Amino acid sequence: MPAVVRSIDIQAPPSAVWMWLDNEAALRRWLSPSLEIDLEVGGTYHFLAPDGSTRISGTVLELVPEGRLVLSWLEEDAGWAHPARLVISLAPAAAGTTVTLIHDGFAGIGTDRWADTEKAYELGADRHRVLERLAQLVIADRD
């Protein structure tokens, strides 16, 4: 299945990293300042993407403390019939925590231009560097 995957190692335990995923205020600081989320399975969320014009919305599909946050992911007004998915997972590592961000499900969004969408997300993942922002916040919080 096509996916956009980025990972980073953060020198902090999963519990310290999870604090930045388990509440709206923390998520706003690294994911999007406009995020509004009901952070429970089945809860909804929405925010304005970093490009300033794309609206993203969806539901919380899975919430595993110190493990993963899974969201359905829909670009509003983009012609998607079905949402894709965002998975943010934490795994203990020798130096602390490996955080992996996966955007997947592009082939199922219901448009024949999904491959272009996947390519755009590849570029966006490198341009927006959300995992690097997360790492900076986690480390600054521990100092």
N, C-alpha and C positions, 0 to 999 in steps of 0.2 A: 504494500500500500504506500503511495507517495506520502512523504512527510518532510517537514522542515524541523530539523533537530539541532539544538544548541545546548551545550553543557558548560558548566563552570565548577571548579573546586573552590570551596570557601573554607577558610581555616577557622571553623567554628562547628560545634556539634549540631546535629539536626534540630535539637530543641531551640537553639538560638536562631537558626534560620527560619524555623517554622513560625516564630513570633512575627515574622514579616509577611506571612501568608494567612494568618488566622484571624485577621480583623481588617475592616474596611479602611481605617485610617492608615495602617501600615501599607496595605496594598496600594493605596493612592500615592504613596511616596515614591514607589518604584515602577508601578505598572501604568497608572494614569491618574492624574490629579482630579479628573472628572468622574472617576469610578463611583458608582452607587451599586452596592451589592447586598443581598440578603444571604449571608454566608452560612447556609445550611443546605443540605441536599434537597433539591427541588426549588431552592430560592432563585430569584432572578437577579440579573445584573445588567448594566449598560454603562457605556462610556464613549467618549469621543477619542478616536485614535490619534496618534501623534501627528498625522498629516493635517489635523484640524478640520477635516470635513467628513471622514468616514465614521459612521456610528456603528458600534459593535454592541450586540446584546446576546443574551442567552440565559442558560440556567446552570446551576451548580449540579453536576452529575455525580460527583464523588468527593468526599472530604475525609481523608484519613490522617489524623493528627501525626505530625512528624513523618508523614509518608508521601501523600500526594493530594493535589487539588486538581480536579478535572471539571472543565467547563464546556458546555456546548458553545459554539462560536459562530455568530451570524453577522455578516456585513449587511446592515439594513440598506435598502434601496440599491442593492447590487445585482438583483435578479436571482439570488440564491433561493432555490426551492427548499433546501434543507441546510441545517447548520453543519459546519465542520466541528473540530474539537481542539481544545487546548488542554494539554496535560503538563502539569508542573510537578515533578517528582523529586524527592530527596532520598539520598542513599548515604549511609555512613561510609566514610572513606578514611584512609590512614591519616590524612592531614585535616580531617574534619567532615565535610559534607560535599557530595557531588549533587549539584542541582541540574536537572535536565528539563528543558522546555521543548515540548513537541507540539507542533501544529499538524494535525492529520485529518483525514476524511475529505480532502479536496475533491476526490473523484465522485463523491456522493452529494455534492452541493446542488446538483440539478442543472448545471449549465455546461455546455460543451467547451467553454473557455476556462475550465478548471485548471488546466495545465499552466495557463498564463497567470492565474491566481496564485498557484503554488510558486512560480518563479518570482512573483512580486513579494510573496512572504519570505522567500530566501533573501532577497535584497533588503527587505524591511528588518529582518532579524539582525542583520549586520549593521544596518544604519541606526536602529533605535537602541540597541545594546542594553536591553532591560535587565539581563542577568548581571551585567557589570554594575548597573546601578544598585541592584539588590546586594551584590557582594560588598560594595562600598558602604552601604547602610549597615549591614550586619557587622562589618569590621569596626566601623566608627562607633557603633553602639557598644561594642565589647571593650573599647579603649577607655 
